[in-house]
């Protein structure tokens, strides 16, 4: 069903992607500089590898006549102190990760590591949530971050190829529906890939030592930012192999209409963590949140983080100084604003809630913070 190619990024293309994705704010420090992202906590070191996954059974919706190909970054618990120095690796967003490149996995046994998929926002490369991926990996998860080829401004493949955005009329109803459908199919294909590792059917895949044996395809979660959050909700609704989802500031739309999860619900658990801009948007309440709350569903919470914007759920929180104000044009729902909340506290809150969600539903660790997060994370309020 799939084939795999692997190489490593050239240092120039990622910086170009960062410059475009962040409106010209590129990370131009050399690879020998200290890593930009803070070192991940948790019980283990973090390893990183990059793959190109080719779905031989599916045509690319944005490039008819070609097979669908995805660039993914796999972040995982690694054997401590093994691998290249962290600063040598520059992923596709231009950010420097703390992960050891291709280090052997650190796992307690076969099928001991649950898997979490990540879907980025519209136009955004997968590596702009490297911080959260590393946070989860340091706590015992294998995180597979997906670039949805054709709807990102640019997708950088491990061999250095750069595929530009391939859409026209990006925000039309038809294009938005097509993008969600493609993203849902991409997630299912990656789940197929994880299951093939579990069966031992993908022995040709050049993964780091021990990783194929460690992944547990019976425990899979997914989180996403913006359109990636909407995509996560739709995968959760339609894909029985997904156990839990986290929506990070995603408007729950399918095209320009409310997502089916708004009107139909799902029995599986969904956590939504949204910016104060979206939480305070009257239009958002009227178009989907009010109906979402009225529809019967399984476990669900919607929390807002005070004084945050749409970009607060990306690694921009790490490298944009607190003193840099939002541009007025960014201060809209779906814009590139960061708000005024303390940067460190925002990332601590997001990473903490995402981890607690997957700890509960993939590891059966019952942390009461999911019902009452404010004492631990004072920026949080519940949206009802």
Backbone torsions as a table, in degrees:
resi	resn	phi	psi	omega
1	UNK	NA	-33.1	-176.6
2	UNK	-136.6	158.9	168.9
3	UNK	-128.6	160.2	-173.3
4	UNK	-128.6	135.9	171.6
5	UNK	-126.7	146.1	179.6
6	UNK	-141.9	138.6	169.7
7	UNK	-154.4	-164.1	179.4
8	UNK	-129.3	153.3	-173.6
9	UNK	-62.9	141.4	165.2
10	UNK	-76.8	151.6	-173.6
11	UNK	-75.6	-16.9	-173.1
12	UNK	-82.4	-46.5	-176.4
13	UNK	-59.4	-40.0	179.0
14	UNK	-59.6	-36.6	-179.5
15	UNK	-68.0	-34.6	176.5
16	UNK	-64.7	-43.0	178.0
17	UNK	-60.0	-44.2	-179.5
18	UNK	-62.1	-41.2	-178.6
19	UNK	-62.9	-40.6	179.6
20	UNK	-71.2	-47.5	-173.9
21	UNK	-65.9	-29.9	-176.3
22	UNK	-107.2	22.4	175.2
23	UNK	65.5	34.9	176.0
24	UNK	97.6	-3.2	177.8
25	UNK	-89.2	93.2	-177.7
26	UNK	-97.8	153.7	173.8
27	UNK	-92.9	104.2	-170.1
28	UNK	-105.3	9.3	179.4
29	UNK	-69.1	145.5	-179.8
30	UNK	-67.8	162.4	-177.5
31	UNK	-63.9	-20.7	-179.8
32	UNK	-81.9	-6.3	-179.6
33	UNK	-72.3	166.6	176.9
34	UNK	-64.4	144.3	179.3
35	UNK	-57.4	144.2	-179.8
36	UNK	-77.5	-42.9	-177.7
37	UNK	-74.3	145.8	176.9
38	UNK	-67.3	152.1	179.0
39	UNK	-62.1	132.6	179.7
40	UNK	-68.0	145.3	174.2
41	UNK	-86.2	-159.4	179.2
42	UNK	102.5	-172.0	-172.2
43	UNK	-89.6	-15.5	-173.7
44	UNK	-135.4	166.9	167.5
45	UNK	-70.6	173.0	-176.8
46	UNK	-121.3	134.0	175.7
47	UNK	-110.9	156.3	-177.3
48	UNK	-138.7	135.8	170.3
49	UNK	-143.8	158.4	-175.6
50	UNK	-125.4	139.2	-177.4
51	UNK	-133.7	152.9	166.5
52	UNK	-111.6	116.7	-177.7
53	UNK	-105.3	125.6	-177.9
54	UNK	-110.9	121.0	177.8
55	UNK	-89.9	102.3	-177.5
56	UNK	-71.2	-12.7	-176.9
57	UNK	-98.4	2.8	-173.4
58	UNK	-137.5	135.0	174.8
59	UNK	-80.1	143.0	176.4
60	UNK	-68.3	122.6	-177.4
61	UNK	-65.7	-21.8	-178.7
62	UNK	-98.8	-8.9	-179.4
63	UNK	-140.7	76.5	-177.7
64	UNK	-53.1	140.3	-179.8
65	UNK	93.3	-4.4	177.1
66	UNK	-119.4	156.8	177.0
67	UNK	-80.7	150.5	-179.0
68	UNK	-71.7	126.0	179.8
69	UNK	-126.2	132.0	-177.9
70	UNK	-119.7	137.8	168.3
71	UNK	-94.8	128.0	-179.6
72	UNK	-130.7	149.0	172.2
73	UNK	-112.0	127.2	179.1
74	UNK	-106.2	119.4	-179.8
75	UNK	-115.9	133.2	-167.3
76	UNK	-153.8	162.8	174.7
77	UNK	-66.9	130.5	-174.7
78	UNK	-121.0	155.1	173.3
79	UNK	-61.0	127.1	-171.6
80	UNK	-64.7	136.0	172.4
81	UNK	78.7	7.8	-178.8
82	UNK	-111.7	139.0	178.8
83	UNK	115.6	179.7	180.0
84	UNK	-72.9	166.0	177.8
85	UNK	-64.6	141.3	-174.9
86	UNK	-53.6	-40.9	-172.4
87	UNK	-72.1	-6.9	-179.9
88	UNK	-77.7	-13.8	-173.9
89	UNK	-104.8	123.9	-179.2
90	UNK	-122.0	102.4	-176.9
91	UNK	-74.0	-178.1	-166.3
92	UNK	-64.9	-15.6	180.0
93	UNK	-89.5	-6.5	-173.6
94	UNK	91.4	-3.4	177.6
95	UNK	-84.9	148.4	176.0
96	UNK	-94.8	129.5	-179.3
97	UNK	-93.1	164.5	176.2
98	UNK	-95.1	0.1	-174.7
99	UNK	-76.5	149.1	173.9
100	UNK	-85.2	126.1	-174.1
101	UNK	-68.6	119.5	175.1
102	UNK	59.6	26.2	177.4
103	UNK	-67.6	151.6	174.9
104	UNK	-59.5	152.2	-178.0
105	UNK	-74.7	150.0	169.7
106	UNK	-107.9	112.0	-176.8
107	UNK	-144.6	152.9	-178.0
108	UNK	-86.0	-3.8	179.3
109	UNK	162.0	178.6	178.2
110	UNK	-62.7	138.3	177.8
111	UNK	56.1	36.4	-177.1
112	UNK	-95.4	-9.2	-174.7
113	UNK	-113.0	115.0	173.0
114	UNK	-66.3	159.1	-175.0
115	UNK	-115.2	138.3	176.6
116	UNK	-127.5	126.5	175.4
117	UNK	-89.7	150.0	173.9
118	UNK	-127.8	134.8	177.2
119	UNK	-121.4	121.2	-177.2
120	UNK	-80.4	178.0	178.7
121	UNK	-75.4	167.9	175.4
122	UNK	-56.1	132.7	-179.7
123	UNK	77.2	-12.8	-166.0
124	UNK	-99.7	137.0	176.4
125	UNK	-72.2	155.2	-174.7
126	UNK	-62.8	-26.1	-171.6
127	UNK	-85.5	4.6	175.2
128	UNK	-82.2	7.8	168.8
129	UNK	-126.9	35.2	178.6
130	UNK	-59.7	-37.7	-178.2
131	UNK	-59.0	-47.3	179.9
132	UNK	-68.4	-37.7	177.7
133	UNK	-61.3	-43.3	179.3
134	UNK	-68.6	-35.9	177.4
135	UNK	-59.7	-45.9	179.3
136	UNK	-67.0	-41.9	-178.6
137	UNK	-62.6	-37.4	178.3
138	UNK	-67.9	-11.0	179.8
139	UNK	-113.0	20.1	169.5
140	UNK	95.9	27.9	177.7
141	UNK	-120.8	149.2	167.1
142	UNK	-96.9	117.7	-176.8
143	UNK	-107.3	125.6	177.9
144	UNK	-112.1	107.0	-178.8
145	UNK	-93.9	128.1	-169.2
146	UNK	-110.3	130.2	164.6
147	UNK	-92.0	125.9	178.8
148	UNK	-89.1	91.7	-171.1
149	UNK	-53.0	129.1	177.0
150	UNK	103.2	-27.1	176.5
151	UNK	-105.4	-8.9	169.3
152	UNK	-81.2	153.8	175.6
153	UNK	-55.9	-37.1	174.8
154	UNK	-157.7	137.4	174.2
155	UNK	-111.1	122.5	179.7
156	UNK	-98.7	118.7	179.6
157	UNK	-88.4	159.7	-175.9
158	UNK	-57.8	-26.6	179.8
159	UNK	-86.6	6.8	177.3
160	UNK	96.7	-8.6	177.0
161	UNK	-64.3	143.4	176.4
162	UNK	-120.3	119.1	177.9
163	UNK	-102.8	119.2	-178.5
164	UNK	-77.2	170.4	173.7
165	UNK	-59.3	140.7	-174.2
166	UNK	-119.6	14.1	-176.3
167	UNK	-96.1	151.5	164.3
168	UNK	-114.3	167.8	-178.3
169	UNK	34.9	61.9	-167.2
170	UNK	-56.2	-33.1	-173.4
171	UNK	-107.5	19.7	172.8
172	UNK	-73.8	159.3	180.0
173	UNK	-58.6	-44.1	-176.8
174	UNK	-64.9	-41.7	-178.9
175	UNK	-68.2	-41.9	179.8
176	UNK	-64.4	-40.0	176.0
177	UNK	-63.6	-43.6	179.2
178	UNK	-62.3	-39.5	179.7
179	UNK	-64.8	-45.1	178.3
180	UNK	-62.2	-45.2	179.4
181	UNK	-59.3	-42.0	179.8
182	UNK	-65.1	-41.7	-179.5
183	UNK	-66.0	-40.4	177.6
184	UNK	-62.5	-43.8	178.1
185	UNK	-64.4	-37.5	176.7
186	UNK	-60.9	-45.1	-179.3
187	UNK	-63.1	-42.1	178.3
188	UNK	-62.3	-39.4	178.7
189	UNK	-64.4	-40.7	177.9
190	UNK	-66.5	-37.5	174.9
191	UNK	-63.0	-40.4	174.6
192	UNK	-56.8	-43.1	179.3
193	UNK	-61.1	-44.6	178.6
194	UNK	-61.5	-42.8	178.9
195	UNK	-64.2	-35.7	178.2
196	UNK	-65.0	-35.6	174.6
197	UNK	-63.3	-41.1	179.6
198	UNK	-64.2	-32.8	178.9
199	UNK	-82.3	-11.5	-174.4
200	UNK	78.1	19.8	-177.6
201	UNK	-88.0	-2.3	-175.4
202	UNK	-122.8	49.3	-176.3
203	UNK	-67.7	-19.0	179.4
204	UNK	-79.9	-7.8	-178.4
205	UNK	-71.1	124.5	-175.8
206	UNK	-82.1	67.6	179.2
207	UNK	-89.0	159.2	174.9
208	UNK	-57.7	155.0	-175.8
209	UNK	-54.7	124.4	174.8
210	UNK	87.8	-10.2	-173.4
211	UNK	-70.1	-41.9	-179.0
212	UNK	-60.8	-37.6	179.9
213	UNK	-75.0	-23.6	-173.5
214	UNK	-86.0	-27.4	-175.7
215	UNK	-67.5	143.2	-179.9
216	UNK	-113.8	101.0	-177.7
217	UNK	-72.1	-4.6	176.8
218	UNK	-87.1	-5.1	178.8
219	UNK	-131.0	97.7	-176.4
220	UNK	-130.2	129.6	173.7
221	UNK	-120.7	175.3	179.5
222	UNK	-152.8	141.7	170.9
223	UNK	-137.1	158.6	-178.5
224	UNK	-158.2	156.3	179.1
225	UNK	-108.4	137.4	174.8
226	UNK	59.1	-122.3	176.9
227	UNK	-60.5	-27.4	174.3
228	UNK	-64.6	-31.1	174.4
229	UNK	-69.2	-43.0	176.1
230	UNK	-62.9	-38.9	177.7
231	UNK	-64.5	-41.9	177.3
232	UNK	-58.1	-44.5	-180.0
233	UNK	-61.3	-39.7	-179.1
234	UNK	-72.6	-37.4	174.8
235	UNK	-63.2	-42.3	179.8
236	UNK	-60.9	-38.2	-178.7
237	UNK	-70.1	-33.7	-168.2
238	UNK	-112.0	-13.5	-173.5
239	UNK	-113.7	107.4	-175.1
240	UNK	-66.9	-15.9	-179.8
241	UNK	-80.3	-8.6	178.8
242	UNK	-92.6	128.1	-172.8
243	UNK	-94.1	-28.5	-176.4
244	UNK	-161.8	153.8	-179.5
245	UNK	-139.0	154.0	174.6
246	UNK	-129.9	124.5	177.3
247	UNK	-102.3	116.6	179.0
248	UNK	-102.1	98.6	174.7
249	UNK	57.3	36.5	175.8
250	UNK	-95.5	132.8	170.3
251	UNK	-74.1	129.1	-173.2
252	UNK	-84.1	73.6	-179.8
253	UNK	-116.5	151.1	167.1
254	UNK	-122.0	103.9	-166.5
255	UNK	70.6	-128.7	176.4
256	UNK	-104.2	2.1	178.4
257	UNK	-99.5	161.7	175.2
258	UNK	-58.5	144.8	177.0
259	UNK	-62.4	150.4	175.3
260	UNK	-56.9	-26.4	179.6
261	UNK	-67.3	-22.0	176.7
262	UNK	-69.9	-43.7	-173.6
263	UNK	-94.3	-24.3	-175.3
264	UNK	-111.0	-23.8	-179.5
265	UNK	73.1	-172.7	175.5
266	UNK	-158.5	151.7	179.1
267	UNK	-82.5	-15.0	-177.7
268	UNK	-89.4	154.2	-169.3
269	UNK	-75.1	137.6	178.4
270	UNK	-135.5	125.1	173.2
271	UNK	-106.2	129.3	173.6
272	UNK	-114.1	126.7	175.4
273	UNK	-119.2	117.3	-170.2
274	UNK	-124.9	161.6	178.3
275	UNK	-74.2	159.0	175.9
276	UNK	-64.5	-30.6	176.7
277	UNK	-60.1	-45.8	179.3
278	UNK	-72.5	-37.9	-179.4
279	UNK	-63.6	-32.3	-177.4
280	UNK	-93.4	4.8	-178.8
281	UNK	-80.6	116.1	178.1
282	UNK	-63.5	-36.8	180.0
283	UNK	-62.6	-42.1	178.8
284	UNK	-63.5	-40.1	176.9
285	UNK	-61.0	-47.0	-175.3
286	UNK	-70.0	-33.9	-173.2
287	UNK	-84.2	-33.8	179.9
288	UNK	-148.8	-34.1	-173.9
289	UNK	-66.4	-42.5	-179.9
290	UNK	-59.0	-43.2	178.6
291	UNK	-69.5	-36.3	176.7
292	UNK	-57.0	-45.1	-178.3
293	UNK	-69.3	-26.8	-179.9
294	UNK	-80.1	-20.0	-173.6
295	UNK	-85.5	126.8	177.9
296	UNK	-60.1	140.2	-178.6
297	UNK	-158.7	175.4	175.5
298	UNK	-77.0	-157.4	-177.6
299	UNK	-56.7	129.5	-178.6
300	UNK	-154.8	137.5	171.4
301	UNK	-139.6	147.3	174.1
302	UNK	-126.7	117.1	-179.4
303	UNK	-119.9	141.9	175.4
304	UNK	-109.6	146.9	176.5
305	UNK	-107.9	124.0	-173.5
306	UNK	-62.3	142.5	170.6
307	UNK	57.9	41.0	178.5
308	UNK	-121.4	161.2	175.6
309	UNK	-122.3	-174.2	-173.4
310	UNK	-65.8	-35.6	-178.5
311	UNK	-80.1	-4.1	178.2
312	UNK	-63.4	-16.4	-176.3
313	UNK	-97.0	16.8	177.4
314	UNK	-123.6	178.1	178.6
315	UNK	-70.7	-3.1	173.7
316	UNK	-57.7	-28.2	177.1
317	UNK	-61.1	-25.3	-177.8
318	UNK	-84.4	-34.8	-169.8
319	UNK	-114.5	-2.8	172.1
320	UNK	-95.7	118.5	-177.3
321	UNK	-59.6	148.8	179.0
322	UNK	-57.5	-30.2	-176.5
323	UNK	-75.9	-11.9	-178.7
324	UNK	-83.2	117.1	-177.7
325	UNK	-78.7	155.2	172.2
326	UNK	-65.9	140.9	170.4
327	UNK	-70.0	144.6	-178.2
328	UNK	-53.7	-37.6	-178.1
329	UNK	-67.7	-20.2	-179.7
330	UNK	-82.7	-16.3	-170.6
331	UNK	-85.0	57.1	177.5
332	UNK	-137.1	154.7	174.0
333	UNK	-56.2	132.2	-178.6
334	UNK	84.0	0.6	179.6
335	UNK	-85.0	-160.8	-176.9
336	UNK	-108.7	25.8	-177.0
337	UNK	-75.2	154.2	175.7
338	UNK	-114.6	-12.5	-179.4
339	UNK	72.4	-167.7	-174.6
340	UNK	-115.3	-1.3	180.0
341	UNK	-62.7	148.9	178.9
342	UNK	-56.2	126.5	-173.5
343	UNK	-56.3	-48.5	-177.5
344	UNK	-61.2	-40.0	-178.1
345	UNK	-68.7	-35.2	177.8
346	UNK	-63.5	-49.6	-178.9
347	UNK	-66.5	-36.8	176.6
348	UNK	-60.9	-41.3	-179.1
349	UNK	-67.5	-49.0	-178.5
350	UNK	-62.3	-50.1	-178.9
351	UNK	-62.4	-38.1	179.9
352	UNK	-65.5	-43.9	-179.3
353	UNK	-69.9	-40.8	178.2
354	UNK	-61.7	-44.8	180.0
355	UNK	-65.1	-42.4	179.5
356	UNK	-61.3	-37.7	179.8
357	UNK	-63.2	-47.4	-178.9
358	UNK	-75.6	-31.3	174.1
359	UNK	-59.2	-40.8	-179.1
360	UNK	-69.6	-47.5	-168.1
361	UNK	-95.1	-14.1	176.4
362	UNK	-112.8	-21.2	-179.6
363	UNK	-120.7	-0.7	178.9
364	UNK	58.5	38.3	174.1
365	UNK	-102.7	112.9	-170.9
366	UNK	-89.0	89.6	177.6
367	UNK	-93.3	119.4	-178.2
368	UNK	-67.2	-5.4	-179.6
369	UNK	-60.0	-25.7	-179.0
370	UNK	-69.1	-25.2	176.3
371	UNK	-90.5	-26.4	-177.3
372	UNK	-146.0	77.1	-173.8
373	UNK	-78.6	-18.2	-169.1
374	UNK	-61.4	-40.1	178.3
375	UNK	-58.6	-35.9	179.4
376	UNK	-87.0	-34.5	-177.4
377	UNK	-125.9	87.4	-168.7
378	UNK	-67.2	-12.7	177.0
379	UNK	-78.0	-8.6	-170.4
380	UNK	-91.2	139.4	168.2
381	UNK	-136.1	150.1	179.6
382	UNK	-83.0	141.4	174.7
383	UNK	-105.0	129.0	-178.0
384	UNK	-126.1	NA	NA
